[in-house]
Amino acid sequence: MSAHQAAPSRSFGLLLHAFGNRSFLIGSAITVLIALVALVSFFWTPYDITHLVVANKMKPPSWAHPFGTDHFGRDILSMIMIGSRNSIAVALVAVGIGMGIGIPIGCWAAARGGWVDETLMRMNDIVFAFPALLSAVMITAIFGPGAINAIIAIGIFNVPVFARVARAGAMSIWPREYVLAARASGKGRAQITIEHILPNIAAILLIQGTIQFALGILAESGLSYVGLGAQPPMPSWGRMLFDSQTRMMIAPYQALFPGFAIVVTVLGLNLLGDGLRDLLDPKLRRER
C-alpha cells in the first residue's frame, strides 16, 4: 500500500475510533454547545442585561425567566450566555499565550541541551512557583483589575506548563533514527524541530491545550470571584457566584446556574481531552 493510500486509511480508522469513544463524543458535544451559546450571545440574548428592571428583581425561575433574575432584575440566562464568551475568550487567549511562548522554549531547551536546557528549565520553575492567582494579584496591584490582566496572569502560568510538555516530548524524539539521519544530512536544529519534532509532539500539545483550557476557565472564574477578572457591568460566571453568595438561603438559583455552567464546561473539556488522548495515543488504542 502506498503512502497516499495509507493516509486516508489511517484517517478513516481514527474516525471510527472517534465515533466509538464516549468521552470524545460527550466532551465534543458539550464543548460545541458551550461555544455555540457564546457565539449566539453576540447576536441575541433573551433580555438586554444593560437594562435594569427593579420590579423584576429576585424572580425565581419561570417561563419568562428560565434561570430567574438577580438583585438588579437582570435575566440570569442572558448573563450566563454573555459570561460564557468572556470565560472562553480569556481562557483561549491565555492558552494561546502559553503555547506561543512555552512551546518554543521547550523545543529550544531540548534541541540545545546542556547549560541552555538547565537555565531555561530553572527559569521555568521560578515562573511555575507563582500560581495564576498570585500573578494576578501582583499585576492588579500595578495596573488594576480587569479581563486583560487576568489573561496575562493565566497566560504566564501556562508558559512553563507547555514548555515542560514540549521539552519532554522533544527529548523523546531527538534520539530517533530519522532525526539522526536528518542531522547527518546537514539539517540544523531549527529545521529539524520544525520538520520532525513539532509534528510528532503535536498530539500531546493538543491534549495539554484542552486541559489548560479547562483550567483557564476555572482560573478566570476564580479571579472574577475575588474581583480580579472581568469588571461590572461585564458578566462573568465567577462574579455571578460572588454576587449571589449573600443570598444563598433566599435565592439559591442565582449561584446554582452559573456554578453549573462552570462545572459542565470544565467537565466537557476534560472529557474531550481524555477522548483525544485515547484517540491519538496508539498504545491506548491497542489496549482498548
Residue pairs with C-beta under 8 A, 6 or more apart in sequence:
1 9
14 279
17 278
17 279
17 285
18 24
18 25
18 275
18 279
19 25
21 275
21 278
21 279
22 275
23 271
23 272
23 274
23 275
23 278
24 271
24 272
24 274
24 275
24 276
24 278
24 279
25 275
26 268
26 271
27 268
27 269
27 270
27 271
27 272
27 273
27 274
27 275
28 272
28 275
29 268
30 264
30 265
30 267
30 268
30 269
30 271
30 272
31 265
31 268
31 269
31 272
33 268
34 84
34 88
34 264
34 265
34 268
35 88
37 81
37 84
38 81
38 84
38 85
38 88
39 85
40 81
41 78
41 81
41 82
41 84
41 85
42 85
45 75
45 77
45 78
45 81
45 82
46 65
46 75
46 77
46 78
47 65
47 74
47 75
47 77
47 78
48 78
49 74
49 75
49 78
49 79
49 82
49 233
49 235
50 233
52 72
52 73
52 74
53 69
53 73
53 74
54 72
54 73
55 73
56 65
56 69
56 73
57 69
57 70
57 71
57 72
57 73
58 68
58 69
58 70
58 71
58 247
58 250
58 251
59 65
59 68
59 69
59 73
60 68
60 251
60 253
61 67
61 68
61 253
62 68
65 75
65 76
65 77
66 77
67 75
67 76
67 77
67 80
67 253
67 257
68 76
68 251
68 253
68 254
68 257
69 75
69 76
70 76
70 79
70 240
70 243
70 244
70 254
71 243
71 247
76 240
76 253
76 254
76 257
76 258
77 257
79 235
79 240
79 258
80 235
80 237
80 240
80 257
80 258
80 261
82 234
82 235
83 235
83 236
83 237
83 239
83 240
83 258
83 261
84 237
84 261
84 265
86 147
86 220
86 230
86 234
86 235
86 236
87 217
87 220
87 221
87 236
87 237
87 262
87 265
88 217
89 147
90 147
90 150
90 151
90 154
90 216
90 220
90 229
90 230
91 154
91 213
91 214
91 216
91 217
91 219
91 220
92 213
92 216
93 151
93 155
94 150
94 151
94 154
94 155
94 157
94 158
94 212
94 216
94 219
94 220
95 155
95 158
95 209
95 212
95 213
95 216
96 155
97 151
97 152
97 155
97 156
97 158
97 159
98 155
98 157
98 158
98 159
98 161
98 162
98 212
99 158
99 162
99 205
99 209
101 155
101 159
101 162
101 163
102 158
102 159
102 160
102 161
102 162
102 163
102 164
102 165
102 166
103 162
103 163
103 166
103 198
103 205
105 120
105 124
105 159
105 163
105 166
105 167
106 162
106 163
106 164
106 165
106 166
106 167
106 168
106 169
106 170
107 166
107 167
107 170
107 193
107 197
107 198
108 116
108 120
109 116
109 117
109 120
109 121
109 163
109 167
110 117
110 166
110 167
110 170
110 171
110 174
110 197
111 170
111 174
111 189
111 190
111 192
111 193
111 197
112 189
117 167
120 163
121 163
121 164
121 167
124 159
124 160
124 163
124 164
125 160
127 156
127 157
127 159
127 160
128 157
128 160
128 161
130 138
130 156
130 157
131 157
132 153
132 154
132 156
132 157
132 219
132 222
132 223
133 153
133 219
133 222
133 223
133 226
133 228
135 152
135 153
135 156
135 157
136 149
136 150
136 153
136 154
136 223
136 228
136 229
137 228
139 149
139 152
139 153
140 149
140 228
143 149
145 227
145 228
145 229
145 231
146 229
146 230
146 231
147 229
147 230
147 231
147 234
149 228
150 219
150 220
150 223
150 224
150 228
150 229
150 230
153 219
153 223
153 228
154 216
154 219
154 220
154 223
157 219
158 212
158 216
161 208
161 212
162 205
162 208
162 212
165 201
165 204
165 205
165 208
166 201
166 205
169 197
169 200
169 201
169 204
169 205
170 193
170 197
170 201
173 179
173 196
173 197
173 200
173 201
174 197
178 196
179 192
179 196
179 197
182 191
182 192
182 195
182 196
183 192
187 195
203 276
203 280
203 281
204 280
206 276
206 280
207 273
207 276
207 277
207 280
210 269
210 270
210 272
210 273
210 276
211 269
211 270
211 273
213 269
214 265
214 266
214 269
214 270
214 273
217 262
217 265
217 266
217 269
218 262
218 266
220 229
220 230
220 236
220 238
221 229
221 236
221 237
221 238
221 241
221 262
222 238
223 229
223 238
224 230
224 236
224 237
224 238
224 239
224 242
225 238
225 239
225 241
225 242
226 242
227 239
227 242
229 236
229 238
229 239
230 236
230 239
232 239
237 258
237 259
237 261
237 262
238 258
238 262
240 254
240 255
240 258
241 255
241 258
241 259
243 254
244 251
244 254
244 255
244 258
245 255
247 254
248 255
277 284
278 284
278 285
278 288
279 285
